[in-house]
Amino acid sequence: MSVALITAGSAGLGAAASRLFAKNGFRVIVNYANNEERANKLLAELPALSTLPQDSTGENFAVIKADLGSRDDINRLVKETVERFGRLDVIFSNGGWTRFRGWASIDDNAHEEDWDRTFNLNVKSHMWLMQAAKKHLDETEGAFITTASIAGVIPSGSSLAYSVTKAAQIHLVKALAVMAAPKIRVNSVSPGLLLTDWAENFSDEVKKNHIEKTKLKRTATVEDVAEQVLLFAKSRSITGVNVVVDAGYTL
């Protein structure tokens, strides 16, 4: 039975992907950083969603706490996953970080600590996770999928540092697709504005204007994006691709 590790998996897009993978017969490991209660609440949902035989031993689903800003924690996360589940078929590398700075001022976006942390979480963490998991994904001819952003496609988003590091992440994915071939597929999804808890940082006016600029006059949902992640996991012929899921905002 295939195993999927979903980082930052206890809320928002990560939780939507965790539920969808469970519904599609995967065993799922949900990584979380701090909110143990939320992670365990999601964990309790997954067996009832699963198409797998009822699991009373905890062999199909698990939560693992790990800080994606720590290379040591990333290595431990992969090690514990494989020790517990015996294999690793899919990684949805969904972690990232930003601080809201806006686009009005270069000076407001010139905080070195922001740049260091966004690069660490939005670029390096995916690299370290891929490195740690490569030998396991080689064995299963698996898939590695990251969450990028339309901010990496056009200058936009919560801050300049976020936009630039998301662009770097998309480039990293293409490079990893070359380096991990021929056994591992590496792809990314770039959502537009998702109305998760994070979207509360934006005013109602900003959200309304975003929707008006989309061609479909709505935002994408976390479920929409999760479906694309699942498609990447299942496809044997797609690698090095960044799929924009934004209801036509960037057109």
C-alpha positions in Angstrom: 0.0 0.0 0.0 1.4 3.4 -1.1 2.5 5.8 1.6 2.2 9.6 1.3 4.0 12.1 3.6 2.3 15.5 3.7 4.3 18.3 5.4 2.5 21.2 7.0 -0.4 18.8 6.7 -2.7 19.5 9.6 -4.6 22.6 8.2 -5.5 24.4 5.0 -4.2 22.8 1.8 -2.2 20.2 3.7 -5.3 18.9 5.5 -7.3 18.9 2.3 -4.5 16.8 0.7 -4.3 14.5 3.7 -8.1 13.8 3.4 -8.0 13.3 -0.4 -5.0 10.9 -0.3 -6.8 8.9 2.5 -9.9 8.7 0.3 -7.8 7.4 -2.5 -6.2 4.5 -0.7 -3.0 5.9 0.5 -1.5 5.5 4.0 -0.8 9.0 5.2 1.7 10.7 7.5 0.7 14.2 8.5 3.6 16.4 9.6 2.9 19.3 11.8 5.0 22.0 13.5 3.3 23.0 16.7 -0.5 22.4 16.9 -0.7 18.8 18.2 -4.4 19.1 19.0 -5.3 20.1 15.5 -3.1 17.4 14.0 -4.6 14.7 16.2 -8.1 15.9 15.3 -7.3 15.4 11.6 -5.7 12.0 12.3 -8.9 10.9 13.9 -10.9 11.7 10.7 -8.7 9.8 8.3 -9.6 6.1 9.0 -13.3 6.8 8.2 -12.4 8.4 4.9 -10.1 5.6 3.8 -10.8 2.9 1.3 -8.3 0.7 3.1 -9.5 -2.0 5.6 -10.3 -0.5 9.0 -7.1 0.1 10.9 -7.1 -0.4 14.6 -3.3 -0.7 15.0 -2.3 2.7 13.7 -0.5 1.3 10.7 -2.3 3.4 8.0 -2.2 6.9 9.5 0.1 8.9 11.7 1.2 12.4 12.7 4.8 13.4 13.2 6.0 16.6 14.7 8.9 18.2 12.9 10.3 21.7 12.3 10.8 22.2 8.5 13.2 24.9 9.3 15.6 22.4 10.8 17.6 20.1 8.5 18.0 17.6 11.3 14.2 17.5 11.9 13.6 17.0 8.2 16.0 14.0 8.2 14.3 12.6 11.3 10.9 13.1 9.7 11.8 10.9 6.8 13.6 8.3 8.9 10.6 8.0 11.3 8.2 7.7 8.3 10.1 4.9 6.7 10.7 3.1 10.0 7.0 3.2 10.8 5.5 2.5 7.3 8.2 0.6 5.6 8.3 2.6 2.4 7.7 6.1 0.9 5.9 6.7 -2.4 4.8 10.3 -2.4 5.9 13.5 -0.6 3.7 16.5 -0.7 6.2 19.2 0.5 3.7 21.8 1.5 5.7 23.8 4.0 6.5 27.5 3.6 6.7 30.8 5.4 6.1 34.5 4.9 5.5 37.7 6.8 3.0 40.2 5.4 4.9 43.2 4.1 2.9 44.4 1.1 4.2 46.0 -2.1 4.1 49.7 -1.3 7.7 50.1 -0.2 11.1 48.6 -0.9 12.2 49.7 2.6 9.4 47.7 4.2 10.6 44.7 2.3 14.3 45.1 3.2 14.3 43.0 6.5 17.2 40.6 6.3 15.6 38.2 8.8 12.5 37.9 6.5 14.7 37.0 3.5 16.7 34.4 5.5 13.6 32.7 6.9 11.6 32.7 3.6 14.6 31.3 1.7 15.1 28.6 4.4 11.4 27.5 4.4 10.4 28.2 0.8 13.6 26.8 -0.9 16.1 25.0 1.3 13.5 22.9 3.2 12.3 21.4 0.0 15.8 20.6 -1.1 16.7 19.0 2.2 13.5 17.0 2.2 14.1 15.7 -1.3 17.7 14.8 -0.4 16.6 12.9 2.7 13.9 11.0 0.8 15.6 10.3 -2.5 16.8 6.8 -1.8 13.3 5.8 -0.6 11.5 7.4 -3.6 14.0 5.8 -5.9 12.9 2.4 -4.6 9.2 3.1 -5.2 9.7 5.2 -8.3 7.8 7.8 -6.4 6.7 11.5 -6.7 7.8 14.7 -4.9 5.4 17.6 -5.2 5.8 21.1 -3.7 3.5 24.0 -3.0 4.8 27.1 -4.8 2.5 30.1 -5.5 1.4 32.4 -8.3 3.6 34.9 -6.4 6.5 33.0 -7.9 5.1 33.4 -11.4 4.2 37.1 -11.3 5.4 39.7 -8.7 2.6 39.5 -6.1 1.7 38.0 -2.8 2.4 38.9 0.8 5.9 40.3 0.4 8.8 40.7 -2.0 10.8 38.0 -0.2 8.0 35.6 -0.5 7.5 36.2 -4.2 11.3 35.9 -5.0 11.7 32.7 -3.0 8.6 31.1 -4.5 10.1 31.9 -8.0 13.3 30.2 -6.8 11.3 27.2 -5.5 9.7 26.7 -8.9 13.2 26.7 -10.5 14.4 24.3 -7.9 11.6 21.9 -8.8 12.6 21.9 -12.4 16.3 21.3 -11.5 15.4 18.5 -9.1 13.2 16.9 -11.8 16.4 16.6 -13.9 18.6 15.4 -11.1 16.0 12.9 -9.7 15.2 11.3 -13.1 14.5 8.7 -14.3 12.8 7.1 -11.3 11.3 10.1 -9.4 8.9 12.7 -10.7 9.2 16.2 -9.3 6.5 18.8 -9.8 4.9 21.9 -8.1 1.5 23.5 -7.8 1.1 27.3 -7.7 -2.2 28.3 -6.1 -3.7 31.7 -6.3 -5.3 33.2 -3.2 -6.8 30.5 -1.1 -9.4 31.5 1.5 -7.7 29.8 4.4 -6.9 31.3 7.8 -3.9 33.0 6.2 -6.2 34.9 3.8 -7.5 36.8 6.9 -4.3 38.9 6.6 -5.8 40.5 3.5 -8.7 43.0 3.6 -12.1 42.2 2.2 -11.4 44.8 -0.5 -8.2 43.0 -1.5 -9.9 39.7 -1.7 -12.8 41.1 -3.7 -10.4 42.8 -6.1 -8.5 39.5 -6.5 -11.7 37.6 -7.4 -12.7 40.3 -9.9 -9.4 39.9 -11.7 -9.8 36.1 -12.1 -11.3 34.9 -15.3 -13.7 32.5 -13.4 -14.8 35.2 -10.9 -13.9 33.0 -7.9 -10.9 31.8 -6.0 -9.5 28.3 -6.3 -10.2 26.1 -3.3 -7.8 23.9 -1.3 -9.7 20.9 -2.6 -9.0 22.1 -6.2 -5.3 22.3 -5.5 -5.3 19.0 -3.6 -6.8 17.3 -6.7 -3.9 18.5 -8.8 -1.4 17.2 -6.2 -3.1 13.8 -6.3 -2.9 13.9 -10.1 0.9 14.5 -9.9 1.2 11.6 -7.5 -0.6 9.2 -9.8 0.8 10.3 -13.1 3.8 8.4 -14.5 4.6 10.8 -17.2 4.7 14.3 -15.8 7.8 15.9 -14.3 9.4 19.3 -14.0 6.0 21.0 -14.3 4.5 23.9 -12.3 0.7 24.0 -12.6 -1.0 27.3 -11.8 -4.4 26.8 -10.0 -5.7 30.3 -9.7 -9.1 30.5 -11.5 -7.4 32.5 -14.3 -6.0 35.3 -12.2 -2.6 35.3 -14.0 -4.0 35.2 -17.5 
